[in-house]
Amino acid sequence: MSRDRASRRLFLILALSCRVVFSQGSVDESQVWRDFLDWLRKQPPGVGVADYRSHLIADGRATRDADVYLSIVERLAKEKRLEVDAVNFDKTYVAGSPIYSKQPNAFLVGIVSNLKAGAALDAAMGDGRNAVFLAGKGWAVTGYDIANEGLRLARERAVAAGLKINTIQSTHLDFEFGRDRWDLIVLTYSWAPFDRPEFMRRIFDSLKPGGLVLVEDNEGSLHARGAGINPPLRWFEGMRILRYEQAPSGGDWGNPKNSVYRLLAQKP
């Protein structure tokens, strides 16, 4: 066998070996994930994992390679769902046509009008529309969210209004609620894990005696699916339900024609 033929054969063997290693998953998955998040941040709202394969192919990736990358992204997206959510919420908050009201939640406004100001927690605070409203009414407000852009806009809102709020980047499960700390906890369109007893125990324990928790959400939202009739009532076992209502429309996040539920509960 000539030296040239031997060289070509060695090259083909190495190329085939690399292809096998690639298909078996010896890819830098952390880099694949970073590349996906970088791409996702640049896309308009509504574009997601399902669209990534087409991007890879348009970017020059071979179909087989694109399939491998997509399979990695699909798996990691399930494991790192909050990272994807944070990117998507960031884009939602800076979108030119927001899918939510920029005004404070009307249910909250009505309830607060009859309350003495105290310490309030705005869970999944978004861009601060409710937190800044509460601060303007004399409440000492802390809010948390997973979205950096939402927190940034919340701080800017507060500064523009000459008010002070405390903002923390956190998930629902990582936030330190404390004990006997809050007079009011606001959970409007929060995607909170109400169906997890340990989360609800932290909510309960963190309220001062007589403290209130206010909820408004779309009935079809992620955490309410399959929960049955009047889902929040069983989630707030041990608390006094001061108000509960279901309405066929009127929400201020997403489609205003969506049915919504509203709840106000009090710690004994």
DASUL-V118757 format. One record per helix or strand of 3 or more residues. SS is the DSSP state (H for helix, E for strand). FROM is the first residue (numbers start at 1). LEN is the number of residues. If there is no record, write none. Layout:
ss=SS from=FROM len=LEN
ss=SS from=FROM len=LEN
//
This chain:
ss=H from=3 len=21
ss=H from=29 len=13
ss=H from=49 len=10
ss=H from=63 len=17
ss=H from=81 len=14
ss=H from=106 len=7
ss=E from=119 len=5
ss=H from=129 len=8
ss=E from=140 len=6
ss=H from=148 len=13
ss=E from=166 len=4
ss=E from=182 len=7
ss=H from=197 len=10
ss=E from=207 len=12
ss=H from=222 len=3
ss=H from=231 len=5
ss=E from=240 len=8
ss=E from=260 len=7
//
